[in-house]
């Protein structure tokens, strides 16, 4: 069992309120099993006020009204596509058609081709699995000598769909410790749902302590927080640099400045888990690992050029910031 997401004031009980000896704790909570979370994926608890009792009432909302979102759907590479017939040919042809482009425009064009392909492939695995299961049942009831081949083909198709569904949810669950074993789509689905609940931000305190709940307000609070962290600060670092003694020997420097090899690029690429979060362009490590023989020459050539000249495309500075919750409650951006 796990906790139902809790919104609002983090404490549900107090003692000696209004005195220097005040104590506050969270004593009240709600627990549910994964089956219940699947039935009520948007459920949450809201902490209400109490005029008399020393316990704040908590209100369970099984289907709270979601905040409207108008985000444009971006490309996201799915590792489950590897098993789809014809997908490898699609990527190979797209890569070769745009052979004259540099690596970043080539990836962008390939993503557009895959986005168009996705509209008619792997669009709804659950529906495809249900349809295939129904076809298997019908074929079994009407089985004859010639129908045995049909049943065999349906079984192979079902196995592929289940493997794709397993890969789909595993990529979202981020359970990188999992290696082999039986298909665990239900487990990965539950893990993904749990991650989504923990990562959901419904309110934040701004710099002056005001609680913000609107979508636009939350975006502004987060943006201002990172602008203050990452903006350039005027400071004099010479006093620190001058007292640092050189520690790199001539041999070390020669090793550090030697030319890169394609094997080093490959080792770096395959050292990442294929289900790791993608870059802003939507590509996860799984794409480069699966199509390494196709794209490795282009990647090695252009990356070496960037490293030699010290000039990188501006798009490479774009990245995603992952918010990891600290502790059991998150009130402001400092709690992520």
C-alpha positions as CSV (number, residue, x, y, z in Angstrom):
1,X,0.0,0.0,0.0
2,X,1.1,3.6,-0.6
3,X,0.0,7.1,0.4
4,X,-2.7,9.0,-1.4
5,X,-1.1,12.3,-2.6
6,X,-1.6,15.0,0.0
7,X,-2.2,18.7,-1.0
8,X,-2.1,21.8,1.2
9,X,-0.8,22.2,4.7
10,X,1.5,19.3,5.6
11,X,0.4,18.8,9.2
12,X,-3.0,17.3,10.4
13,X,-2.6,17.6,14.2
14,X,-1.4,20.2,16.6
15,X,-0.8,20.8,20.3
16,X,-0.5,24.0,22.3
17,X,-1.2,26.1,19.2
18,X,-0.4,29.8,19.7
19,X,2.3,29.1,22.4
20,X,6.0,28.7,22.2
21,X,5.5,25.0,23.0
22,X,3.5,24.4,19.8
23,X,3.9,20.9,18.2
24,X,2.6,19.9,14.8
25,X,2.6,16.5,13.2
26,X,1.0,14.7,10.3
27,X,-0.9,11.9,12.0
28,X,-3.8,11.4,9.5
29,X,-3.3,10.0,6.1
30,X,-5.0,7.7,3.5
31,X,-3.5,4.5,2.1
32,X,-4.6,2.5,-1.0
33,X,-3.5,-0.4,-3.1
34,X,-2.4,-0.2,-6.7
35,X,-5.7,-1.5,-8.0
36,X,-7.5,1.4,-6.3
37,X,-5.0,3.9,-7.8
38,X,-5.7,2.4,-11.2
39,X,-9.4,3.0,-10.7
40,X,-8.9,6.6,-9.4
41,X,-5.6,7.9,-11.0
42,X,-6.3,11.5,-10.1
43,X,-7.2,11.0,-6.4
44,X,-5.8,13.4,-3.8
45,X,-6.3,14.4,-0.2
46,X,-6.9,18.0,0.7
47,X,-6.1,19.4,4.2
48,X,-9.1,21.5,5.5
49,X,-9.3,23.8,8.5
50,X,-10.8,23.0,11.9
51,X,-12.4,25.7,14.1
52,X,-12.5,23.5,17.3
53,X,-10.7,20.2,17.0
54,X,-6.9,19.7,17.3
55,X,-7.1,17.5,14.2
56,X,-7.5,19.0,10.8
57,X,-10.0,17.1,8.6
58,X,-8.7,15.7,5.4
59,X,-11.0,15.5,2.3
60,X,-10.5,12.7,-0.2
61,X,-11.2,13.7,-3.8
62,X,-11.4,10.7,-6.0
63,X,-11.6,12.6,-9.3
64,X,-10.4,16.2,-8.7
65,X,-10.8,18.6,-11.6
66,X,-7.5,18.7,-13.4
67,X,-5.9,21.9,-14.3
68,X,-6.3,22.7,-18.0
69,X,-3.1,22.2,-20.0
70,X,-2.5,23.3,-23.5
71,X,1.0,21.9,-24.1
72,X,1.9,20.9,-27.6
73,X,2.6,17.2,-27.9
74,X,6.4,16.8,-28.5
75,X,8.2,13.9,-30.1
76,X,9.2,11.1,-27.8
77,X,11.2,8.1,-29.0
78,X,9.7,4.8,-27.8
79,X,11.9,1.8,-27.3
80,X,8.9,-0.3,-27.9
81,X,9.0,0.7,-31.6
82,X,12.1,-1.6,-32.1
83,X,9.9,-4.6,-32.4
84,X,7.4,-3.1,-34.9
85,X,7.9,-4.7,-38.4
86,X,9.2,-2.1,-40.9
87,X,10.4,0.4,-38.3
88,X,14.1,-0.3,-38.9
89,X,13.6,0.3,-42.6
90,X,11.7,3.5,-41.9
91,X,14.6,5.0,-39.9
92,X,17.2,3.8,-42.3
93,X,15.5,5.3,-45.3
94,X,14.9,8.6,-43.4
95,X,18.5,8.8,-42.3
96,X,19.8,8.2,-45.9
97,X,17.3,10.6,-47.5
98,X,18.6,13.4,-45.3
99,X,22.3,12.3,-45.7
100,X,23.4,15.8,-46.8
101,X,22.2,17.4,-43.6
102,X,24.3,17.9,-40.4
103,X,23.5,15.7,-37.4
104,X,21.0,18.0,-35.6
105,X,18.8,18.8,-38.7
106,X,19.0,15.1,-39.6
107,X,17.7,14.0,-36.2
108,X,14.9,16.6,-36.4
109,X,13.8,15.3,-39.9
110,X,14.0,11.7,-38.7
111,X,11.8,12.6,-35.7
112,X,9.2,14.1,-38.0
113,X,9.1,11.0,-40.1
114,X,8.7,8.8,-37.0
115,X,5.9,11.1,-35.7
116,X,4.0,10.6,-38.9
117,X,4.6,6.8,-38.8
118,X,3.5,6.6,-35.2
119,X,0.0,7.8,-36.1
120,X,-0.7,4.4,-37.7
121,X,1.6,2.2,-35.6
122,X,1.8,1.4,-31.9
123,X,-0.8,4.0,-31.3
124,X,-2.9,2.1,-28.8
125,X,-1.2,-1.1,-27.6
126,X,-3.9,-1.9,-25.1
127,X,-6.6,-1.8,-27.8
128,X,-4.4,-3.9,-30.1
129,X,-3.8,-6.5,-27.4
130,X,-7.6,-6.7,-26.7
131,X,-8.4,-7.1,-30.4
132,X,-5.7,-9.8,-30.8
133,X,-7.0,-11.6,-27.8
134,X,-10.5,-11.6,-29.2
135,X,-9.3,-12.8,-32.6
136,X,-7.5,-15.7,-30.8
137,X,-10.6,-16.7,-29.0
138,X,-12.7,-16.6,-32.2
139,X,-10.1,-18.6,-34.1
140,X,-9.9,-21.2,-31.3
141,X,-13.7,-21.7,-31.3
142,X,-13.7,-22.1,-35.1
143,X,-10.5,-24.1,-35.3
144,X,-10.0,-26.6,-38.1
145,X,-6.9,-28.0,-39.8
146,X,-6.2,-24.9,-41.8
147,X,-7.0,-22.6,-38.9
148,X,-4.1,-23.9,-36.8
149,X,-1.7,-21.7,-38.8
150,X,-3.9,-18.7,-38.1
151,X,-3.8,-19.4,-34.4
152,X,0.0,-19.8,-34.5
153,X,0.4,-16.4,-36.3
154,X,-2.0,-14.7,-33.8
155,X,0.0,-16.1,-30.9
156,X,3.2,-14.7,-32.3
157,X,1.5,-11.4,-32.8
158,X,0.2,-11.4,-29.3
159,X,3.7,-12.1,-27.9
160,X,5.1,-9.2,-29.8
161,X,2.4,-6.8,-28.6
162,X,2.9,-7.9,-25.0
163,X,6.7,-7.4,-25.3
164,X,6.1,-3.9,-26.7
165,X,3.6,-3.1,-23.9
166,X,6.2,-4.3,-21.4
167,X,8.9,-2.0,-23.0
168,X,6.5,0.9,-23.1
169,X,5.7,0.9,-19.4
170,X,9.3,-0.1,-18.4
171,X,10.5,3.1,-20.1
172,X,8.2,5.2,-18.0
173,X,8.6,3.4,-14.7
174,X,12.4,4.1,-14.6
175,X,13.0,0.8,-12.8
176,X,16.6,0.5,-14.2
177,X,17.5,-2.3,-11.7
178,X,15.2,-4.7,-13.7
179,X,17.1,-7.0,-16.0
180,X,15.3,-10.1,-17.1
181,X,12.4,-12.3,-16.2
182,X,8.7,-12.6,-17.0
183,X,6.8,-9.6,-18.5
184,X,5.9,-7.2,-15.7
185,X,3.7,-4.6,-17.5
186,X,1.4,-4.4,-14.5
187,X,4.3,-3.7,-12.1
188,X,5.8,-1.1,-14.5
189,X,2.4,0.5,-14.9
190,X,2.1,0.8,-11.1
191,X,5.6,2.2,-10.8
192,X,4.9,4.7,-13.5
193,X,1.7,5.8,-11.8
194,X,3.4,6.2,-8.5
195,X,6.2,8.3,-10.0
196,X,3.6,10.5,-11.7
197,X,1.8,11.1,-8.4
198,X,5.0,12.0,-6.6
199,X,6.1,14.3,-9.4
200,X,2.8,16.2,-9.6
201,X,3.1,19.8,-8.4
202,X,-0.2,21.3,-7.4
203,X,1.0,24.3,-5.4
204,X,4.2,26.2,-4.6
205,X,5.1,29.1,-2.3
206,X,6.7,32.0,-4.1
207,X,9.6,34.1,-2.8
208,X,7.4,36.1,-0.4
209,X,5.5,33.0,0.9
210,X,2.3,33.4,-1.1
211,X,0.8,30.1,-2.2
212,X,0.5,29.7,-6.0
213,X,-1.8,27.1,-7.6
214,X,-2.5,28.4,-11.1
215,X,-0.7,26.8,-14.0
216,X,0.8,30.1,-15.2
217,X,1.7,31.1,-11.6
218,X,3.5,27.7,-11.0
219,X,5.5,28.2,-14.2
220,X,6.5,31.7,-13.2
221,X,7.7,30.6,-9.7
222,X,9.8,27.8,-11.2
223,X,11.3,30.0,-13.9
224,X,12.2,32.8,-11.5
225,X,13.9,30.3,-9.1
226,X,16.2,28.9,-11.8
227,X,16.9,32.3,-13.3
228,X,18.2,33.4,-10.0
229,X,20.4,30.3,-9.7
230,X,21.9,30.1,-13.1
231,X,22.3,33.8,-14.1
232,X,25.8,35.1,-14.2
233,X,27.1,36.7,-11.1
234,X,29.8,39.4,-10.9
235,X,32.7,38.1,-8.9
236,X,36.5,38.2,-8.8
237,X,37.9,34.6,-9.1
238,X,41.5,35.6,-9.5
239,X,42.2,35.5,-5.8
240,X,41.1,31.8,-5.8
241,X,42.8,30.8,-9.1
242,X,46.2,32.4,-8.1
243,X,46.6,30.1,-5.0
244,X,45.8,26.9,-6.8
245,X,49.0,25.0,-7.7
246,X,49.1,23.1,-11.1
247,X,48.5,19.4,-10.6
248,X,48.4,18.1,-14.2
249,X,51.7,16.6,-15.4
250,X,53.0,16.7,-18.9
251,X,52.1,13.1,-19.5
252,X,48.6,13.6,-18.0
253,X,48.1,16.6,-20.3
254,X,49.2,14.6,-23.3
255,X,46.7,11.9,-22.5
256,X,43.9,14.4,-21.9
257,X,44.5,16.2,-25.2
258,X,44.9,13.1,-27.4
259,X,42.4,12.6,-30.2
260,X,39.1,11.0,-29.5
261,X,38.3,7.5,-30.9
262,X,35.0,6.1,-32.1
263,X,35.3,3.4,-29.5
264,X,35.2,6.0,-26.8
265,X,32.0,7.5,-28.2
266,X,30.5,4.0,-28.3
267,X,31.5,3.2,-24.7
268,X,29.9,6.5,-23.6
269,X,26.7,5.8,-25.5
270,X,26.2,2.2,-24.3
271,X,27.1,3.1,-20.7
272,X,23.7,4.8,-20.4
273,X,20.6,2.8,-19.7
274,X,18.4,2.7,-22.8
275,X,15.3,3.8,-20.8
276,X,16.9,6.9,-19.4
277,X,15.0,10.2,-19.9
278,X,15.3,11.7,-23.3
279,X,16.9,15.0,-24.3
280,X,14.6,17.9,-25.3
281,X,14.7,16.6,-28.9
282,X,12.9,13.4,-27.7
283,X,15.7,10.9,-28.3
284,X,16.6,8.5,-25.5
285,X,19.9,6.5,-25.4
286,X,17.9,3.5,-26.7
287,X,17.7,5.1,-30.2
288,X,21.5,5.6,-30.5
289,X,22.2,2.2,-29.1
290,X,19.7,0.4,-31.5
291,X,20.8,2.3,-34.6
292,X,24.5,2.7,-33.7
293,X,25.7,1.1,-36.9
294,X,23.5,3.6,-38.9
295,X,24.3,6.9,-37.2
296,X,27.7,6.4,-35.5
297,X,29.8,7.7,-38.3
298,X,27.8,11.0,-38.5
299,X,27.9,11.4,-34.7
300,X,31.7,10.8,-34.4
301,X,32.5,13.1,-37.3
302,X,30.5,16.1,-36.1
303,X,31.2,15.7,-32.4
304,X,35.0,15.7,-33.2
305,X,34.5,18.8,-35.2
306,X,32.8,20.5,-32.4
307,X,35.5,19.5,-29.9
308,X,38.3,20.6,-32.2
309,X,36.9,24.0,-32.9
310,X,35.3,24.6,-29.5
311,X,32.1,25.8,-31.3
312,X,28.9,23.9,-30.4
313,X,25.5,24.4,-31.9
314,X,23.3,26.5,-29.7
315,X,20.7,23.7,-29.6
316,X,23.1,21.6,-27.5
317,X,22.7,24.1,-24.6
318,X,19.0,23.2,-24.3
319,X,18.3,20.7,-21.7
320,X,15.6,19.4,-19.4
321,X,15.7,20.1,-15.6
322,X,14.5,17.1,-13.6
323,X,12.9,18.0,-10.2
324,X,13.6,15.3,-7.5
325,X,11.5,15.7,-4.4
326,X,13.3,16.2,-1.1
327,X,11.6,14.6,1.9
328,X,7.9,13.7,2.2
329,X,6.4,17.2,1.5
330,X,7.3,19.9,-1.0
331,X,6.2,23.4,-0.4
332,X,8.5,25.6,-2.4
333,X,11.1,25.2,-5.2
334,X,13.8,24.7,-2.6
335,X,12.1,21.4,-1.6
336,X,12.9,19.9,-5.1
